[in-house]
Each structure stands twice: as C-alpha cells, then as structure tokens.
C-alpha cells in the first residue's frame, strides 16, 4: 500500500525514531514522544529519507544506511 502511518510513542531516550514496514506494505513511523517538536521533525525527515531511498529493500550495513539517510536530511 505504501502509506506512511506516524505515531508518537515513548521510546528510549537514545532512539529518536524508527520505521517498520508492515505486512500491508505500509511504513509505520514511530517518533519518540519524549523529544521536542523540532527534534521529532528532524527524526521524521530522517525516517522518511530511509523510505525514499528504499532502505527496507536493501541488504547493507545499517551504519551505511543511517549515514545515507542523515546525509540527505542534514
């Protein structure tokens, strides 16, 4: 389906956000509700960059994928 579903949840403070691809093909973006609005917006842009770059369909080192997403956001 390729929809993005955004939720704010309590995550460990060191986790800004995470995206999970579900069985319907939707991207579930979880943002840390403990962060400021601006930090949540940054985390959202970062997670969307993972989706845009197709990281859920590539088998690469997670550090490389994180650097790619951060480079294109920041």
Backbone as XML, in Angstrom:
<?xml version="1.0"?>
<chain id="A" units="angstrom">
  <residue number="1" name="UNK">
    <atom name="N" x="0.800" y="-1.187" z="0.000"/>
    <atom name="CA" x="0.000" y="0.000" z="0.000"/>
    <atom name="C" x="0.851" y="1.262" z="0.000"/>
  </residue>
  <residue number="2" name="UNK">
    <atom name="N" x="2.010" y="1.201" z="0.603"/>
    <atom name="CA" x="2.977" y="2.298" z="0.609"/>
    <atom name="C" x="2.507" y="3.561" z="1.317"/>
  </residue>
  <residue number="3" name="UNK">
    <atom name="N" x="1.622" y="3.442" z="2.275"/>
    <atom name="CA" x="1.219" y="4.589" z="3.088"/>
    <atom name="C" x="2.205" y="4.759" z="4.230"/>
  </residue>
  <residue number="4" name="UNK">
    <atom name="N" x="2.257" y="5.973" z="4.780"/>
    <atom name="CA" x="3.046" y="6.229" z="5.975"/>
    <atom name="C" x="2.092" y="6.516" z="7.120"/>
  </residue>
  <residue number="5" name="UNK">
    <atom name="N" x="2.266" y="5.782" z="8.185"/>
    <atom name="CA" x="1.459" y="5.954" z="9.385"/>
    <atom name="C" x="2.403" y="6.446" z="10.473"/>
  </residue>
  <residue number="6" name="UNK">
    <atom name="N" x="2.113" y="7.616" z="11.026"/>
    <atom name="CA" x="3.010" y="8.230" z="12.003"/>
    <atom name="C" x="2.384" y="8.145" z="13.388"/>
  </residue>
  <residue number="7" name="UNK">
    <atom name="N" x="3.196" y="7.690" z="14.333"/>
    <atom name="CA" x="2.748" y="7.594" z="15.720"/>
    <atom name="C" x="3.822" y="8.171" z="16.631"/>
  </residue>
  <residue number="8" name="UNK">
    <atom name="N" x="3.392" y="8.790" z="17.710"/>
    <atom name="CA" x="4.311" y="9.244" z="18.750"/>
    <atom name="C" x="4.181" y="8.283" z="19.919"/>
  </residue>
  <residue number="9" name="UNK">
    <atom name="N" x="5.312" y="7.719" z="20.328"/>
    <atom name="CA" x="5.339" y="6.751" z="21.423"/>
    <atom name="C" x="6.557" y="7.018" z="22.305"/>
  </residue>
  <residue number="10" name="UNK">
    <atom name="N" x="6.492" y="6.557" z="23.541"/>
    <atom name="CA" x="7.656" y="6.638" z="24.421"/>
    <atom name="C" x="8.680" y="5.610" z="23.963"/>
  </residue>
  <residue number="11" name="UNK">
    <atom name="N" x="9.826" y="6.097" z="23.555"/>
    <atom name="CA" x="10.947" y="5.242" z="23.168"/>
    <atom name="C" x="12.105" y="5.541" z="24.106"/>
  </residue>
  <residue number="12" name="UNK">
    <atom name="N" x="13.094" y="4.673" z="24.166"/>
    <atom name="CA" x="14.289" y="5.010" z="24.945"/>
    <atom name="C" x="14.848" y="6.347" z="24.461"/>
  </residue>
  <residue number="13" name="UNK">
    <atom name="N" x="15.363" y="7.136" z="25.370"/>
    <atom name="CA" x="15.783" y="8.499" z="25.045"/>
    <atom name="C" x="16.837" y="8.538" z="23.936"/>
  </residue>
  <residue number="14" name="UNK">
    <atom name="N" x="17.618" y="7.471" z="23.780"/>
    <atom name="CA" x="18.648" y="7.464" z="22.732"/>
    <atom name="C" x="18.082" y="7.131" z="21.354"/>
  </residue>
  <residue number="15" name="UNK">
    <atom name="N" x="16.788" y="6.823" z="21.273"/>
    <atom name="CA" x="16.146" y="6.498" z="19.995"/>
    <atom name="C" x="15.229" y="7.651" z="19.598"/>
  </residue>
  <residue number="16" name="UNK">
    <atom name="N" x="15.553" y="8.312" z="18.487"/>
    <atom name="CA" x="14.724" y="9.427" z="18.012"/>
    <atom name="C" x="13.483" y="8.933" z="17.290"/>
  </residue>
  <residue number="17" name="UNK">
    <atom name="N" x="13.654" y="7.891" z="16.501"/>
    <atom name="CA" x="12.537" y="7.351" z="15.739"/>
    <atom name="C" x="12.922" y="6.037" z="15.097"/>
  </residue>
  <residue number="18" name="UNK">
    <atom name="N" x="11.919" y="5.336" z="14.639"/>
    <atom name="CA" x="12.138" y="4.059" z="13.964"/>
    <atom name="C" x="10.986" y="3.836" z="12.995"/>
  </residue>
  <residue number="19" name="UNK">
    <atom name="N" x="11.276" y="3.160" z="11.898"/>
    <atom name="CA" x="10.243" y="2.846" z="10.916"/>
    <atom name="C" x="10.177" y="1.341" z="10.727"/>
  </residue>
  <residue number="20" name="UNK">
    <atom name="N" x="8.955" y="0.834" z="10.676"/>
    <atom name="CA" x="8.716" y="-0.593" z="10.495"/>
    <atom name="C" x="7.822" y="-0.770" z="9.274"/>
  </residue>
  <residue number="21" name="UNK">
    <atom name="N" x="8.239" y="-1.619" z="8.361"/>
    <atom name="CA" x="7.436" y="-1.962" z="7.187"/>
    <atom name="C" x="6.523" y="-3.109" z="7.584"/>
  </residue>
  <residue number="22" name="UNK">
    <atom name="N" x="5.198" y="-2.907" z="7.478"/>
    <atom name="CA" x="4.275" y="-3.959" z="7.908"/>
    <atom name="C" x="3.861" y="-4.868" z="6.759"/>
  </residue>
  <residue number="23" name="UNK">
    <atom name="N" x="3.046" y="-5.868" z="7.073"/>
    <atom name="CA" x="2.648" y="-6.882" z="6.095"/>
    <atom name="C" x="1.794" y="-6.326" z="4.963"/>
  </residue>
  <residue number="24" name="UNK">
    <atom name="N" x="1.229" y="-5.137" z="5.143"/>
    <atom name="CA" x="0.435" y="-4.498" z="4.086"/>
    <atom name="C" x="1.283" y="-3.624" z="3.168"/>
  </residue>
  <residue number="25" name="UNK">
    <atom name="N" x="2.568" y="-3.501" z="3.478"/>
    <atom name="CA" x="3.440" y="-2.640" z="2.696"/>
    <atom name="C" x="3.394" y="-1.192" z="3.143"/>
  </residue>
  <residue number="26" name="UNK">
    <atom name="N" x="2.827" y="-0.941" z="4.322"/>
    <atom name="CA" x="2.773" y="0.416" z="4.870"/>
    <atom name="C" x="3.984" y="0.655" z="5.763"/>
  </residue>
  <residue number="27" name="UNK">
    <atom name="N" x="4.429" y="1.900" z="5.797"/>
    <atom name="CA" x="5.551" y="2.296" z="6.635"/>
    <atom name="C" x="5.000" y="2.899" z="7.920"/>
  </residue>
  <residue number="28" name="UNK">
    <atom name="N" x="5.281" y="2.264" z="9.035"/>
    <atom name="CA" x="4.854" y="2.740" z="10.344"/>
    <atom name="C" x="6.025" y="3.478" z="10.971"/>
  </residue>
  <residue number="29" name="UNK">
    <atom name="N" x="5.896" y="4.794" z="11.062"/>
    <atom name="CA" x="6.957" y="5.635" z="11.606"/>
    <atom name="C" x="6.611" y="5.953" z="13.056"/>
  </residue>
  <residue number="30" name="UNK">
    <atom name="N" x="7.495" y="5.558" z="13.949"/>
    <atom name="CA" x="7.321" y="5.814" z="15.374"/>
    <atom name="C" x="8.320" y="6.893" z="15.787"/>
  </residue>
  <residue number="31" name="UNK">
    <atom name="N" x="7.802" y="7.993" z="16.321"/>
    <atom name="CA" x="8.639" y="9.094" z="16.782"/>
    <atom name="C" x="8.634" y="9.117" z="18.303"/>
  </residue>
  <residue number="32" name="UNK">
    <atom name="N" x="9.772" y="9.449" z="18.876"/>
    <atom name="CA" x="9.897" y="9.480" z="20.326"/>
    <atom name="C" x="9.132" y="10.675" z="20.888"/>
  </residue>
  <residue number="33" name="UNK">
    <atom name="N" x="8.089" y="10.402" z="21.654"/>
    <atom name="CA" x="7.258" y="11.466" z="22.217"/>
    <atom name="C" x="7.987" y="12.266" z="23.291"/>
  </residue>
  <residue number="34" name="UNK">
    <atom name="N" x="9.122" y="11.793" z="23.746"/>
    <atom name="CA" x="9.903" y="12.498" z="24.772"/>
    <atom name="C" x="10.736" y="13.638" z="24.185"/>
  </residue>
  <residue number="35" name="UNK">
    <atom name="N" x="10.831" y="13.682" z="22.861"/>
    <atom name="CA" x="11.648" y="14.701" z="22.203"/>
    <atom name="C" x="10.855" y="15.980" z="21.974"/>
  </residue>
  <residue number="36" name="UNK">
    <atom name="N" x="11.575" y="17.072" z="21.771"/>
    <atom name="CA" x="10.928" y="18.344" z="21.432"/>
    <atom name="C" x="10.297" y="18.244" z="20.044"/>
  </residue>
  <residue number="37" name="UNK">
    <atom name="N" x="9.433" y="19.184" z="19.743"/>
    <atom name="CA" x="8.787" y="19.216" z="18.427"/>
    <atom name="C" x="9.831" y="19.256" z="17.313"/>
  </residue>
  <residue number="38" name="UNK">
    <atom name="N" x="10.842" y="20.113" z="17.467"/>
    <atom name="CA" x="11.873" y="20.236" z="16.429"/>
    <atom name="C" x="12.659" y="18.938" z="16.259"/>
  </residue>
  <residue number="39" name="UNK">
    <atom name="N" x="12.975" y="18.278" z="17.358"/>
    <atom name="CA" x="13.700" y="17.006" z="17.276"/>
    <atom name="C" x="12.835" y="15.919" z="16.652"/>
  </residue>
  <residue number="40" name="UNK">
    <atom name="N" x="11.539" y="15.935" z="16.946"/>
    <atom name="CA" x="10.629" y="14.984" z="16.309"/>
    <atom name="C" x="10.556" y="15.242" z="14.806"/>
  </residue>
  <residue number="41" name="UNK">
    <atom name="N" x="10.537" y="16.514" z="14.408"/>
    <atom name="CA" x="10.505" y="16.850" z="12.978"/>
    <atom name="C" x="11.773" y="16.361" z="12.287"/>
  </residue>
  <residue number="42" name="UNK">
    <atom name="N" x="12.921" y="16.533" z="12.935"/>
    <atom name="CA" x="14.184" y="16.033" z="12.374"/>
    <atom name="C" x="14.150" y="14.513" z="12.243"/>
  </residue>
  <residue number="43" name="UNK">
    <atom name="N" x="13.642" y="13.839" z="13.268"/>
    <atom name="CA" x="13.549" y="12.377" z="13.237"/>
    <atom name="C" x="12.610" y="11.925" z="12.125"/>
  </residue>
  <residue number="44" name="UNK">
    <atom name="N" x="11.506" y="12.636" z="11.947"/>
    <atom name="CA" x="10.553" y="12.303" z="10.883"/>
    <atom name="C" x="11.222" y="12.414" z="9.513"/>
  </residue>
  <residue number="45" name="UNK">
    <atom name="N" x="11.930" y="13.516" z="9.271"/>
    <atom name="CA" x="12.620" y="13.690" z="7.986"/>
    <atom name="C" x="13.638" y="12.574" z="7.761"/>
  </residue>
  <residue number="46" name="UNK">
    <atom name="N" x="14.339" y="12.199" z="8.809"/>
    <atom name="CA" x="15.328" y="11.124" z="8.714"/>
    <atom name="C" x="14.654" y="9.803" z="8.340"/>
  </residue>
  <residue number="47" name="UNK">
    <atom name="N" x="13.563" y="9.482" z="8.998"/>
    <atom name="CA" x="12.857" y="8.226" z="8.714"/>
    <atom name="C" x="12.270" y="8.228" z="7.303"/>
  </residue>
  <residue number="48" name="UNK">
    <atom name="N" x="11.731" y="9.353" z="6.869"/>
    <atom name="CA" x="11.194" y="9.455" z="5.505"/>
    <atom name="C" x="12.304" y="9.254" z="4.484"/>
  </residue>
  <residue number="49" name="UNK">
    <atom name="N" x="13.491" y="9.709" z="4.795"/>
    <atom name="CA" x="14.627" y="9.523" z="3.888"/>
    <atom name="C" x="14.953" y="8.039" z="3.728"/>
  </residue>
  <residue number="50" name="UNK">
    <atom name="N" x="14.826" y="7.267" z="4.798"/>
    <atom name="CA" x="15.000" y="5.812" z="4.681"/>
    <atom name="C" x="13.984" y="5.237" z="3.698"/>
  </residue>
  <residue number="51" name="UNK">
    <atom name="N" x="12.742" y="5.677" z="3.804"/>
    <atom name="CA" x="11.689" y="5.195" z="2.900"/>
    <atom name="C" x="12.005" y="5.619" z="1.471"/>
  </residue>
  <residue number="52" name="UNK">
    <atom name="N" x="12.336" y="6.886" z="1.291"/>
    <atom name="CA" x="12.602" y="7.428" z="-0.044"/>
    <atom name="C" x="13.739" y="6.689" z="-0.741"/>
  </residue>
  <residue number="53" name="UNK">
    <atom name="N" x="14.758" y="6.322" z="0.019"/>
    <atom name="CA" x="15.920" y="5.652" z="-0.561"/>
    <atom name="C" x="15.749" y="4.131" z="-0.681"/>
  </residue>
  <residue number="54" name="UNK">
    <atom name="N" x="14.604" y="3.619" z="-0.269"/>
    <atom name="CA" x="14.354" y="2.186" z="-0.408"/>
    <atom name="C" x="15.181" y="1.308" z="0.508"/>
  </residue>
  <residue number="55" name="UNK">
    <atom name="N" x="15.538" y="1.825" z="1.672"/>
    <atom name="CA" x="16.395" y="1.075" z="2.584"/>
    <atom name="C" x="15.755" y="-0.207" z="3.102"/>
  </residue>
  <residue number="56" name="UNK">
    <atom name="N" x="14.453" y="-0.329" z="3.005"/>
    <atom name="CA" x="13.785" y="-1.525" z="3.514"/>
    <atom name="C" x="13.911" y="-2.700" z="2.555"/>
  </residue>
  <residue number="57" name="UNK">
    <atom name="N" x="14.459" y="-2.435" z="1.399"/>
    <atom name="CA" x="14.609" y="-3.479" z="0.379"/>
    <atom name="C" x="16.072" y="-3.714" z="0.021"/>
  </residue>
  <residue number="58" name="UNK">
    <atom name="N" x="16.983" y="-3.169" z="0.827"/>
    <atom name="CA" x="18.415" y="-3.317" z="0.573"/>
    <atom name="C" x="19.072" y="-4.011" z="1.758"/>
  </residue>
  <residue number="59" name="UNK">
    <atom name="N" x="20.000" y="-4.872" z="1.448"/>
    <atom name="CA" x="20.713" y="-5.598" z="2.490"/>
    <atom name="C" x="22.123" y="-5.044" z="2.602"/>
  </residue>
  <residue number="60" name="UNK">
    <atom name="N" x="22.221" y="-3.932" z="3.310"/>
    <atom name="CA" x="23.511" y="-3.290" z="3.535"/>
    <atom name="C" x="23.699" y="-3.085" z="5.028"/>
  </residue>
  <residue number="61" name="UNK">
    <atom name="N" x="24.909" y="-2.779" z="5.395"/>
    <atom name="CA" x="25.229" y="-2.484" z="6.784"/>
    <atom name="C" x="24.353" y="-1.328" z="7.268"/>
  </residue>
  <residue number="62" name="UNK">
    <atom name="N" x="23.759" y="-1.492" z="8.438"/>
    <atom name="CA" x="22.862" y="-0.471" z="8.978"/>
    <atom name="C" x="23.573" y="0.866" z="9.167"/>
  </residue>
  <residue number="63" name="UNK">
    <atom name="N" x="24.856" y="0.832" z="9.481"/>
    <atom name="CA" x="25.608" y="2.081" z="9.648"/>
    <atom name="C" x="25.663" y="2.856" z="8.337"/>
  </residue>
  <residue number="64" name="UNK">
    <atom name="N" x="25.829" y="2.160" z="7.237"/>
    <atom name="CA" x="25.861" y="2.804" z="5.918"/>
    <atom name="C" x="24.504" y="3.428" z="5.612"/>
  </residue>
  <residue number="65" name="UNK">
    <atom name="N" x="23.427" y="2.689" z="5.865"/>
    <atom name="CA" x="22.082" y="3.206" z="5.595"/>
    <atom name="C" x="21.767" y="4.415" z="6.468"/>
  </residue>
  <residue number="66" name="UNK">
    <atom name="N" x="22.177" y="4.384" z="7.727"/>
    <atom name="CA" x="21.951" y="5.520" z="8.622"/>
    <atom name="C" x="22.715" y="6.750" z="8.139"/>
  </residue>
  <residue number="67" name="UNK">
    <atom name="N" x="23.950" y="6.555" z="7.712"/>
    <atom name="CA" x="24.743" y="7.675" z="7.201"/>
    <atom name="C" x="24.119" y="8.258" z="5.938"/>
  </residue>
  <residue number="68" name="UNK">
    <atom name="N" x="23.616" y="7.409" z="5.057"/>
    <atom name="CA" x="22.974" y="7.892" z="3.831"/>
    <atom name="C" x="21.733" y="8.708" z="4.154"/>
  </residue>
  <residue number="69" name="UNK">
    <atom name="N" x="20.917" y="8.233" z="5.073"/>
    <atom name="CA" x="19.693" y="8.953" z="5.438"/>
    <atom name="C" x="20.035" y="10.287" z="6.088"/>
  </residue>
  <residue number="70" name="UNK">
    <atom name="N" x="21.023" y="10.299" z="6.956"/>
    <atom name="CA" x="21.405" y="11.526" z="7.651"/>
    <atom name="C" x="22.020" y="12.536" z="6.689"/>
  </residue>
  <residue number="71" name="UNK">
    <atom name="N" x="22.842" y="12.061" z="5.765"/>
    <atom name="CA" x="23.498" y="12.941" z="4.799"/>
    <atom name="C" x="22.472" y="13.695" z="3.956"/>
  </residue>
  <residue number="72" name="UNK">
    <atom name="N" x="21.425" y="13.015" z="3.534"/>
    <atom name="CA" x="20.428" y="13.638" z="2.671"/>
    <atom name="C" x="19.444" y="14.514" z="3.424"/>
  </residue>
  <residue number="73" name="UNK">
    <atom name="N" x="19.369" y="14.384" z="4.733"/>
    <atom name="CA" x="18.484" y="15.230" z="5.539"/>
    <atom name="C" x="19.231" y="16.466" z="5.997"/>
  </residue>
  <residue number="74" name="UNK">
    <atom name="N" x="20.428" y="16.255" z="6.510"/>
    <atom name="CA" x="21.170" y="17.333" z="7.149"/>
    <atom name="C" x="21.938" y="18.113" z="6.172"/>
  </residue>
</chain>
